[in-house]
Amino acid sequence: MDLDKLMSKHLSRYFDGSRTIPDETLQQLLKFLRSAPTSTNIQPNHFYVLSTREGKERLAANLGERFQDNAEKVLNASHTIILTTRADIPEHHLDAVFAKERADGRFADAAKQERWEFMTRDFLNLRRYGYKDEYHWMEKQTYMVMGLTMMAAAELGVEAMPLEGFDPVSVDKAFDIRATGYTTTVLLALGYPDEAKQYKTPVSRFEPERLFTFA
């Protein structure tokens, strides 16, 4: 990965609608998305991968009135991913996480797995009843997954643009998401840039002296 090149470029805001991500590249990216870490391995996400014209049009039509400027981005992207987050953590989800860990042999020692499950439940109870931020904490995991996926996309030569300009109620309704126990958190458009609409000006960021404190 060329970090210097990455640091000196703007995120693409407009895509070339004539270009599609090759399936092999897409599968690598989805494999990475699946493997991205989450705190306590809670895996609170479900991902809607929109590649068909019908799917992208349904999303574009349900972004909400004030966010229609983003419709072009969704329609011209090769793929747009709706990243959703669980509304809560029901017992059946936690049981599924633990069952998969045991099946995959995450902990070779059964006693360690049991301790891990106890600690995870204790931590989730702290989020739920102590900090009272269970959903907000899960959303943080979603954004971490998205950030890592954006870096993976850059490594694969794919542009990735996060979108928060949408009405989550409208998107949830359009894809019947809330019936599954999840809700839309953020969108990630993927594709190749429309070079004619790329920003050519320098990236503007604060100086290091303002950003870093060393202790």
N, C-alpha and C positions, 0 to 999 in steps of 0.2 A: 504494500500500500504506500502510495506517495503522499506522505503527510503534508509536505510543503504545498503540493498542488491542492490538497483538500482544504488547507487552511486559507488559501488565497482565492477560493471560488465562492460565488453565491449559490444558495440552493436554487435549483431550477423551479420556476413558478409556472412555466408553460411547456407542454410536451408536444412532441411530434406525433400526431395521431396516426401516421402511416407506418410507424415502427412498433413491432411487438417483441416482447421479451421471449427469447427462445425457451422452449419447454425445459430443456436441461438446466438452463440458468435459473428458471423459476423454481424448479424442484430443489436445487441447491439452496436457494433463498428460503423456501418453506421449511426445508430440513433444519436450517439454522434457526428459523423462527421457533420451530418446535423445541429446539434444544436450549434456547435462551433461558438463563436461570431466573428463578423467582425466590423471594424470601421464604424459608422453610419448605421450599419446593411445592408451594401451595397451588401453582398452576391455575390461576383464577380466570383464565382467558378462553374465549372461543373466537376464531377468526373467519370472517366472511371474505373470500377471495373472489372479487368481481372481475371477470375477463370478457364476458359476453356483452354485446351492445345492449341487450335487454337489461342485464344486471346493472350496468353503469348508468343507463338512462333512468332506471328506477331510483337509484341513489341521487342522481343529479336533480331529479324532479322533487325530491323530498329533503333537500338541504335546508329549506326554510326561506321565506321571502327575502330576508335581509342578506342571505348568503349566496344568492344566485350567481355572483361573480365567480364562485368556485366550481360551478357546473362545467364550464369549459375545461378546467383542469381534470376533473373526474372523467369526462368523456374522451379526452385526448390521451389520457394515461393508458399505458398498455394494460395495467392492472391497478385496481384500488382495493386495499384491504380495510375492512371495518374491524377495528380491534375492540372487542367487547370485554367487559369485566363482570364477574359474578356480582349480583346485588347483595348477596350474603354468602356464608359458608355453611350449607346444610350438612348434616351428619353423613349423608350418602356421598357427598363430594369428598369429604375427608377420608371416609372409608375407602373410596376408590383410589385416592392418592397413596394411602398406606398399602393397599393390596398390590398396586402396580410396583411400588418400591420393593415389596417382598418378592414378587414374581421376578423382578429384574435383578435381585440379589444386591441391592444397593448397600446393604450392610451384611457382611459375611457372618457376623455373630448375631444370632437372634436376640440376645439380651440387649445389644446395642440398638437394634431396631425398636425394641420395646421402650428403651429409654428415650430414643428419638421421638417416638409417637407421644409419650408422656410430655416431653418438653414442648413439642409442637402444640399440643392441646392447651398447655399452660400459657404459651405465648399468645395463642389465638384468644383465649379468655381474657388476657390482659388487654388486647386490642379491643375486644368486644365490650368488656365491662369496666376496665380501668381507664384506658385512654379514650374509649368510645369513638374510635376512628377506623373501625374494621374496613368499611368500604373505601375510605380515603387511602388507607394503607394498601389495599389491593390495587387501587388505581395507580399508585406509585410503581407497583410491579409492572403494570401494563406499559407505563411510559419508559421504564427501564428496558423492557423487551423491545419496544419500538426503537429506542436509541441504538441498541446493539444491532438491530436489524438494518438500520440505516447505514451503519458502518459496514456491515456485510454486503449491502447493496453496492456501496462505493467500491469495495474490493472486487465485485463482480462486474463493474462497469455500468451499473444501473443507477439512474437518478431516483432519489427518494424524497418526497415532499410531504411532511406532516400537515394535516388540516384540522384545525379546531373550529373553523367557520362553518358550522352546521347546527341544526336543531336536533338534539338527540331524541327528543320525544317523537318527532316526525320520522327519523331514520329507524328508530325502534319499531314504530308502527308499520312502516313500509316493508320491513323484513321479518315482522312478527318475532322480534328478538326477546321482548320481555317475557313472553310465554315460556321461554327456555330457562329463565332464571338469571339472565344476563342483561346488560344494558350497554349501549354504545359509549365508548370513552373517547376515541380519537380515530381519525382516518389517516391512511398512509397511501399516497399515490405513487406509483412506480412506472418508470418508462425511460424514454430517451428525450433529451431536451430539444425544443424548437430553437435552433441556433439563432434565428433572426430576432427572437425575443429575449435572449439571454442578457442579463446585466453585464456590462463590460467595465463598470466603475470599480475602484478599489473597495475591498471589504473594510468596514469601519468598526473598530472595537476600542474600548478603553485601553490606556497604557498599562503595562504590568504593575507599575507602582500603585495604581488604584485597585487592582484586582487581587494582588497576592500579599499575604502577611505571613512571614516566616518566623517560627518560634523554636 
